[in-house]
């Protein structure tokens, strides 16, 4: 009997051993299937990440308004679904899927320009892909902000939207308050984005409580004279301090609207504009009330600079980067508190880089000190480090 069952027992032992071996072989696979998903980060970069990364603090310096020269921020996400409804201020949009088509015309000619790409956070590789493509095109200063737009918003920074998105909201009659932060008579009245109300930044504290909605959750959108104008940014930050929680900016502002959709509505003048006062014999009025003609300014600056006070109302960093010889710096943001420190005895010429802030300064002084002789330069101005400049009137 024992001999009869020996083959059967051997077969059962063999089958059990085989099943055990199979179970042991399958165990690692099961464990692998339940392993946690790898979380990528700058300290643990993904396999497709670009090699040169930058952090939030670095990007904040490059996304400053007025726009930083020699830098291009590039949003690699889809246009309508992502970029239009929210992006880092001053960033241009080159979707990674359209990079080969758009890059030749949108990227700067100078291959040493700092290019900073970003997209939708750590799990998004669009920016890394575009950065690698830019490097292949010969760009030598390429970086990726891996945290992307989610990291920008999480850092408490201003949320920018595009002009086409504002057009979409207007067409859909979506509930919103669109605020033009430029001077009224010389900017807003002469053309603005449809539906916009006018709260000049220099009068924000007095007008905002009366003109902004009572609901602090209401969507607010601020714009001014483009990426070189800080008025809308400053007003947006003031609105946030007032407790508004849904505040966004439109950095490209009215110039981009006018370029894309034509001139906006104008405000009819209540009466004839007052003639510009003659502050000094050498000053010739420009086309708009309160301005000095560009030709007149250049003649004064070259032939009689001591006959006037030149006041640069830009921020200190802008002032340090280049200004007119002999000018003093009184930033628009602090001007109202320092009106008593304005020099007297000669006419004052306010200037900035675009004409918006200098116009605000002129309006502010006329509002509080109408007896002072002031004009402003409404022109596009760029300064080089060696003190030379280019200027063109509007």
C-alpha positions as CSV (number, residue, x, y, z in Angstrom):
1,X,0.0,0.0,0.0
2,X,2.8,2.4,0.9
3,X,4.5,1.9,-2.4
4,X,1.2,2.5,-4.2
5,X,0.8,6.0,-2.7
6,X,4.3,7.2,-3.0
7,X,3.9,8.7,-6.5
8,X,0.7,10.5,-5.5
9,X,2.3,12.1,-2.5
10,X,5.3,13.2,-4.6
11,X,3.0,14.8,-7.1
12,X,1.1,16.7,-4.4
13,X,4.4,18.0,-2.9
14,X,5.6,19.1,-6.3
15,X,2.4,20.9,-7.1
16,X,2.5,22.8,-3.7
17,X,6.1,23.8,-4.2
18,X,5.3,25.2,-7.7
19,X,2.3,27.2,-6.4
20,X,4.4,28.6,-3.6
21,X,7.1,29.7,-6.0
22,X,4.5,31.3,-8.3
23,X,3.1,33.3,-5.4
24,X,6.5,34.5,-4.3
25,X,7.3,35.6,-7.9
26,X,4.0,37.5,-8.1
27,X,4.3,39.2,-4.8
28,X,6.8,42.0,-5.9
29,X,4.6,42.9,-8.8
30,X,1.6,43.3,-6.5
31,X,3.7,45.4,-4.2
32,X,4.9,47.5,-7.1
33,X,1.3,48.2,-8.3
34,X,0.4,49.6,-4.9
35,X,3.6,51.8,-4.6
36,X,3.0,55.5,-4.1
37,X,3.2,57.8,-7.1
38,X,6.5,59.7,-7.3
39,X,6.1,63.4,-6.4
40,X,8.4,65.5,-8.5
41,X,9.9,68.8,-7.1
42,X,13.0,70.9,-7.7
43,X,14.9,68.7,-5.2
44,X,13.6,65.6,-7.0
45,X,13.2,66.6,-10.7
46,X,11.3,64.5,-13.2
47,X,13.1,62.6,-16.0
48,X,11.8,65.1,-18.6
49,X,12.6,68.2,-16.6
50,X,14.9,70.9,-18.0
51,X,18.2,71.2,-16.3
52,X,18.2,74.9,-15.3
53,X,15.4,75.8,-12.7
54,X,14.5,79.1,-10.9
55,X,12.4,79.7,-7.9
56,X,9.4,82.0,-7.1
57,X,11.6,84.9,-5.7
58,X,13.6,84.9,-8.9
59,X,10.5,85.0,-11.1
60,X,8.9,87.8,-9.0
61,X,11.9,90.1,-9.9
62,X,11.5,89.3,-13.6
63,X,7.7,89.8,-13.6
64,X,7.9,93.3,-12.2
65,X,5.9,96.2,-13.8
66,X,7.2,98.3,-15.5
67,X,8.4,95.3,-17.6
68,X,12.1,94.3,-17.0
69,X,14.3,94.8,-20.0
70,X,16.2,91.9,-21.4
71,X,13.8,89.3,-20.0
72,X,10.9,87.3,-21.5
73,X,8.5,85.2,-19.4
74,X,6.8,82.6,-21.5
75,X,3.7,80.7,-20.6
76,X,3.8,77.3,-22.4
77,X,0.1,76.4,-21.7
78,X,-2.8,76.5,-24.1
79,X,-4.1,80.0,-24.9
80,X,-7.9,80.1,-24.4
81,X,-8.1,77.4,-21.6
82,X,-5.2,78.5,-19.5
83,X,-3.2,81.7,-20.5
84,X,-6.1,84.0,-21.2
85,X,-7.9,83.4,-17.9
86,X,-4.8,83.6,-15.8
87,X,-1.1,84.1,-16.2
88,X,2.0,85.7,-14.6
89,X,2.0,89.5,-15.4
90,X,4.1,90.5,-18.5
91,X,4.3,86.8,-19.7
92,X,3.7,86.1,-23.4
93,X,2.0,83.0,-24.6
94,X,3.8,80.4,-26.8
95,X,1.9,77.1,-26.3
96,X,4.4,74.2,-26.5
97,X,2.3,72.6,-29.2
98,X,2.8,75.7,-31.4
99,X,6.3,76.4,-30.4
100,X,8.0,75.6,-33.7
101,X,5.5,77.9,-35.5
102,X,5.4,80.8,-33.1
103,X,8.9,81.0,-31.7
104,X,10.7,82.4,-34.8
105,X,8.5,85.5,-34.7
106,X,7.8,85.9,-30.9
107,X,11.2,85.1,-29.3
108,X,13.7,88.0,-29.2
109,X,16.5,88.1,-31.7
110,X,19.1,88.5,-29.0
111,X,20.0,84.9,-28.2
112,X,21.4,86.0,-24.8
113,X,18.0,87.2,-23.6
114,X,16.8,85.6,-20.4
115,X,13.9,83.3,-21.2
116,X,11.9,81.9,-18.3
117,X,9.3,79.2,-19.2
118,X,6.5,78.0,-17.0
119,X,3.3,76.0,-17.2
120,X,0.9,74.3,-14.8
121,X,3.1,73.1,-12.0
122,X,5.3,70.2,-11.2
123,X,3.4,67.6,-13.1
124,X,3.4,69.7,-16.3
125,X,6.3,69.2,-18.7
126,X,5.2,71.7,-21.4
127,X,7.6,74.4,-20.1
128,X,10.5,71.9,-19.9
129,X,9.8,70.8,-23.5
130,X,9.7,74.4,-24.8
131,X,12.9,75.3,-22.9
132,X,14.8,72.5,-24.5
133,X,13.5,73.6,-27.9
134,X,14.7,77.2,-27.2
135,X,18.1,75.9,-26.3
136,X,18.3,74.0,-29.6
137,X,17.5,77.3,-31.4
138,X,20.7,78.8,-29.9
139,X,19.3,80.6,-26.8
140,X,21.9,80.6,-24.1
141,X,20.1,81.9,-21.0
142,X,17.1,79.6,-20.6
143,X,15.4,78.8,-17.3
144,X,12.2,77.0,-16.2
145,X,10.0,77.9,-13.2
146,X,8.8,74.4,-12.3
147,X,6.2,75.6,-9.8
148,X,4.4,77.3,-12.7
149,X,1.3,79.4,-12.5
150,X,-0.1,77.4,-9.5
151,X,3.0,78.3,-7.5
152,X,2.8,81.9,-8.5
153,X,-0.8,82.2,-7.2
154,X,0.0,80.2,-4.1
155,X,2.7,82.8,-3.4
156,X,0.1,85.5,-3.1
157,X,1.0,87.4,-6.3
158,X,-1.3,89.4,-8.6
159,X,-3.3,87.3,-11.1
160,X,-3.1,88.6,-14.7
161,X,-5.6,88.0,-17.5
162,X,-5.5,88.8,-21.2
163,X,-7.3,91.5,-23.2
164,X,-9.1,88.8,-25.3
165,X,-10.5,87.4,-22.0
166,X,-11.8,90.8,-21.0
167,X,-13.4,91.1,-24.5
168,X,-15.1,87.7,-23.9
169,X,-16.4,88.8,-20.5
170,X,-17.8,92.0,-22.0
171,X,-19.4,90.1,-24.9
172,X,-21.0,87.6,-22.4
173,X,-22.1,90.5,-20.2
174,X,-20.4,88.7,-17.3
175,X,-20.7,90.4,-13.9
176,X,-17.5,92.3,-13.2
177,X,-16.1,95.7,-12.5
178,X,-13.5,96.9,-15.0
179,X,-11.4,99.8,-13.7
180,X,-9.3,102.2,-15.8
181,X,-6.5,103.5,-13.5
182,X,-5.3,106.3,-15.9
183,X,-5.9,110.0,-15.7
184,X,-9.4,111.0,-16.7
185,X,-9.2,114.0,-19.0
186,X,-6.1,113.0,-21.0
187,X,-6.5,109.2,-21.1
188,X,-9.8,107.7,-20.1
189,X,-12.0,110.4,-21.7
190,X,-10.1,110.1,-25.0
191,X,-10.6,106.3,-25.3
192,X,-11.1,103.4,-22.9
193,X,-12.2,99.8,-22.8
194,X,-16.0,99.5,-23.1
195,X,-17.8,99.2,-19.7
196,X,-14.8,100.4,-17.7
197,X,-15.2,102.9,-14.9
198,X,-12.4,105.5,-14.2
199,X,-10.7,105.6,-10.9
200,X,-7.3,107.4,-11.4
201,X,-4.8,105.8,-9.1
202,X,-3.9,109.1,-7.6
203,X,-7.5,109.5,-6.5
204,X,-8.1,105.9,-5.5
205,X,-8.5,106.4,-1.8
206,X,-11.2,109.1,-2.2
207,X,-13.1,107.5,-5.1
208,X,-12.8,103.7,-4.6
209,X,-15.1,103.6,-1.5
210,X,-17.9,105.3,-3.5
211,X,-17.3,103.5,-6.9
212,X,-16.3,100.0,-6.2
213,X,-19.0,97.4,-5.4
214,X,-19.9,96.7,-1.7
215,X,-19.4,93.0,-2.2
216,X,-15.8,92.3,-1.4
217,X,-16.0,89.0,-3.4
218,X,-17.0,90.9,-6.6
219,X,-14.5,90.4,-9.5
220,X,-12.4,93.5,-10.1
221,X,-10.1,94.0,-13.2
222,X,-7.6,96.9,-13.3
223,X,-5.8,98.2,-16.4
224,X,-3.8,101.2,-17.5
225,X,-1.3,102.1,-20.3
226,X,0.4,98.7,-20.9
227,X,3.3,96.8,-19.3
228,X,5.3,99.9,-18.7
229,X,2.5,101.5,-16.5
230,X,2.3,100.7,-12.8
231,X,-1.0,102.5,-12.1
232,X,-3.2,99.5,-12.4
233,X,-0.9,97.3,-10.3
234,X,-0.8,99.9,-7.6
235,X,-4.6,100.3,-7.6
236,X,-5.1,96.5,-7.6
237,X,-2.9,96.2,-4.5
238,X,-4.9,99.0,-2.8
239,X,-8.1,97.2,-3.5
240,X,-6.7,94.0,-1.9
241,X,-5.8,96.0,1.2
242,X,-9.5,97.2,1.3
243,X,-10.5,93.5,1.6
244,X,-11.4,92.6,-2.0
245,X,-10.6,89.0,-2.7
246,X,-11.1,88.6,-6.4
247,X,-8.7,91.2,-7.9
248,X,-6.9,90.8,-11.2
249,X,-4.9,93.0,-13.5
250,X,-4.8,93.3,-17.3
251,X,-1.1,94.3,-17.8
252,X,-1.3,94.9,-21.6
253,X,-4.1,97.5,-20.9
254,X,-5.7,99.9,-23.3
255,X,-2.9,99.9,-25.9
256,X,-3.5,96.2,-26.5
257,X,-7.3,96.7,-26.6
258,X,-6.9,99.5,-29.2
259,X,-4.5,97.4,-31.3
260,X,-6.8,94.4,-31.3
261,X,-10.3,95.9,-31.4
262,X,-9.8,99.5,-32.4
263,X,-10.4,102.7,-30.3
264,X,-12.7,102.5,-27.4
265,X,-15.5,104.9,-26.5
266,X,-14.7,108.5,-25.6
267,X,-16.3,110.8,-23.0
268,X,-17.7,114.1,-24.5
269,X,-16.1,117.2,-23.0
270,X,-18.4,119.2,-20.8
271,X,-17.1,122.4,-22.2
272,X,-14.1,123.9,-23.9
273,X,-10.8,122.7,-22.3
274,X,-9.1,125.5,-20.4
275,X,-6.1,126.9,-22.1
276,X,-2.8,125.6,-20.8
277,X,-1.1,128.2,-18.6
278,X,2.1,129.6,-19.7
279,X,4.5,128.6,-16.9
280,X,7.7,130.1,-18.4
281,X,8.6,131.8,-21.6
282,X,10.5,128.8,-22.9
283,X,7.7,126.3,-22.3
284,X,5.4,125.6,-25.3
285,X,2.2,123.6,-24.6
286,X,1.6,120.2,-26.1
287,X,-1.5,119.0,-27.8
288,X,-3.2,118.1,-24.5
289,X,-3.9,120.5,-21.7
290,X,-1.1,120.4,-19.1
291,X,1.5,118.9,-21.4
292,X,4.7,120.4,-22.7
293,X,5.5,119.8,-26.4
294,X,8.3,117.3,-26.9
295,X,10.2,119.7,-29.1
296,X,9.9,122.4,-26.5
297,X,11.1,120.1,-23.7
298,X,14.2,119.0,-25.7
299,X,15.0,122.6,-26.4
300,X,14.8,123.5,-22.7
301,X,16.8,120.4,-21.7
302,X,19.6,121.2,-24.1
303,X,19.7,125.0,-23.9
304,X,18.3,126.0,-20.5
305,X,18.0,123.0,-18.1
306,X,18.3,125.3,-15.1
307,X,15.2,127.2,-15.9
308,X,12.9,124.3,-14.8
309,X,12.8,121.5,-12.2
310,X,12.8,118.1,-13.7
311,X,10.9,115.6,-11.5
312,X,11.0,111.8,-12.4
313,X,7.9,110.2,-10.8
314,X,9.0,106.6,-11.6
315,X,10.0,104.2,-8.9
316,X,13.6,104.4,-7.5
317,X,14.8,101.3,-9.3
318,X,13.7,102.8,-12.6
319,X,15.3,106.2,-11.7
320,X,18.6,104.5,-10.9
321,X,18.6,102.6,-14.2
322,X,18.5,105.9,-16.2
323,X,17.0,109.3,-16.2
324,X,17.5,112.9,-17.4
325,X,20.6,114.6,-16.1
326,X,19.7,116.9,-13.2
327,X,16.4,115.3,-12.5
328,X,15.2,114.5,-9.0
329,X,13.1,111.4,-8.0
330,X,9.8,111.8,-6.3
331,X,7.8,108.5,-7.0
332,X,4.1,109.0,-7.7
333,X,3.3,106.6,-4.9
334,X,4.7,109.0,-2.3
335,X,4.0,112.3,-4.0
336,X,0.8,113.1,-2.2
337,X,2.5,112.8,1.2
338,X,5.4,115.0,0.0
339,X,3.6,117.8,-1.8
340,X,5.1,120.3,0.6
341,X,8.6,119.2,-0.4
342,X,8.1,120.1,-4.1
343,X,10.6,122.7,-5.2
344,X,9.3,126.2,-5.9
345,X,10.6,129.2,-7.8
346,X,10.7,127.6,-11.2
347,X,8.2,125.6,-13.3
348,X,8.1,121.9,-12.7
349,X,8.2,119.3,-15.6
350,X,7.0,115.9,-14.5
351,X,8.0,112.9,-16.5
352,X,8.0,109.1,-16.5
353,X,8.5,106.6,-19.3
354,X,5.1,106.7,-20.9
355,X,3.2,109.7,-19.8
356,X,0.6,108.1,-17.5
357,X,2.3,108.5,-14.2
358,X,3.6,112.0,-15.0
359,X,0.1,113.0,-15.9
360,X,-1.2,111.7,-12.6
361,X,1.5,113.7,-10.8
362,X,0.4,116.9,-12.6
363,X,-3.3,116.2,-11.8
364,X,-2.5,115.6,-8.2
365,X,-0.5,118.8,-7.8
366,X,-3.2,120.8,-9.6
367,X,-5.8,119.3,-7.3
368,X,-4.0,120.2,-4.0
369,X,-1.8,123.1,-5.1
370,X,-3.3,124.7,-8.1
371,X,-1.1,127.7,-7.7
372,X,2.0,125.8,-8.6
373,X,3.3,126.0,-12.2
374,X,3.6,122.4,-13.5
375,X,3.4,120.6,-16.8
376,X,4.1,117.1,-17.8
377,X,5.8,115.2,-20.6
378,X,3.4,112.9,-22.4
379,X,5.9,110.9,-24.4
380,X,7.5,107.5,-24.8
381,X,11.0,107.7,-23.3
382,X,13.8,105.2,-22.9
383,X,17.1,105.8,-21.3
384,X,20.4,104.0,-21.8
385,X,22.9,103.4,-19.0
386,X,25.2,106.0,-20.4
387,X,22.6,108.8,-20.0
388,X,21.5,109.0,-23.6
389,X,17.8,108.7,-24.4
390,X,15.2,108.3,-27.1
391,X,11.9,110.2,-27.0
392,X,8.9,110.2,-29.2
393,X,5.7,112.3,-28.7
394,X,2.2,110.9,-28.9
